[in-house]
Amino acid sequence: MSAERVRELEEKIAEFKRRIPPHSVPPAMLQELEELEEQLEKAKETGKES
């Protein structure tokens, strides 16, 4: 399940980065991106521990 979660988060992050405007990025979007990246790191760590 962890590998599936990692893939899912990577896809969400890639899609999110495509939606970010090139200029004047809203702070809320940056915060959401950071949260997704943190979730991805946690999922990767969980996968390593298993």
C-alpha positions as CSV (number, residue, x, y, z in Angstrom):
1,M,0.0,0.0,0.0
2,S,2.8,2.4,0.7
3,A,4.2,2.2,-2.8
4,E,0.7,2.9,-4.1
5,R,0.4,5.9,-1.8
6,V,3.8,7.3,-3.0
7,R,2.8,7.0,-6.6
8,E,-0.5,8.7,-5.8
9,L,1.2,11.6,-4.1
10,E,3.8,12.0,-6.8
11,E,1.0,12.2,-9.4
12,K,-0.9,14.8,-7.3
13,I,2.3,16.9,-6.9
14,A,3.0,16.7,-10.6
15,E,-0.6,17.8,-11.4
16,F,-0.5,20.5,-8.8
17,K,2.8,21.9,-10.2
18,R,1.2,22.1,-13.7
19,R,-1.7,24.2,-12.3
20,I,0.6,26.7,-10.5
21,P,0.7,30.0,-12.5
22,P,4.2,31.1,-13.6
23,H,3.8,34.4,-11.8
24,S,2.1,35.6,-8.6
25,V,1.7,32.2,-7.0
26,P,-0.9,32.4,-4.3
27,P,0.5,31.5,-0.8
28,A,-2.3,29.0,-0.3
29,M,-1.1,27.0,-3.3
30,L,2.5,27.0,-2.1
31,Q,1.3,25.8,1.3
32,E,-0.7,23.0,-0.2
33,L,2.2,22.0,-2.4
34,E,4.5,21.9,0.7
35,E,1.9,19.7,2.5
36,L,1.7,17.3,-0.3
37,E,5.5,17.1,-0.5
38,E,5.7,16.4,3.3
39,Q,3.1,13.6,2.9
40,L,5.2,12.2,0.1
41,E,8.3,12.1,2.3
42,K,6.4,10.5,5.2
43,A,5.0,7.9,2.8
44,K,8.5,7.1,1.4
45,E,9.9,6.8,5.0
46,T,7.1,4.5,5.9
47,G,7.9,2.4,2.9
48,K,11.5,2.1,3.9
49,E,10.6,0.9,7.4
50,S,8.3,-1.9,6.1
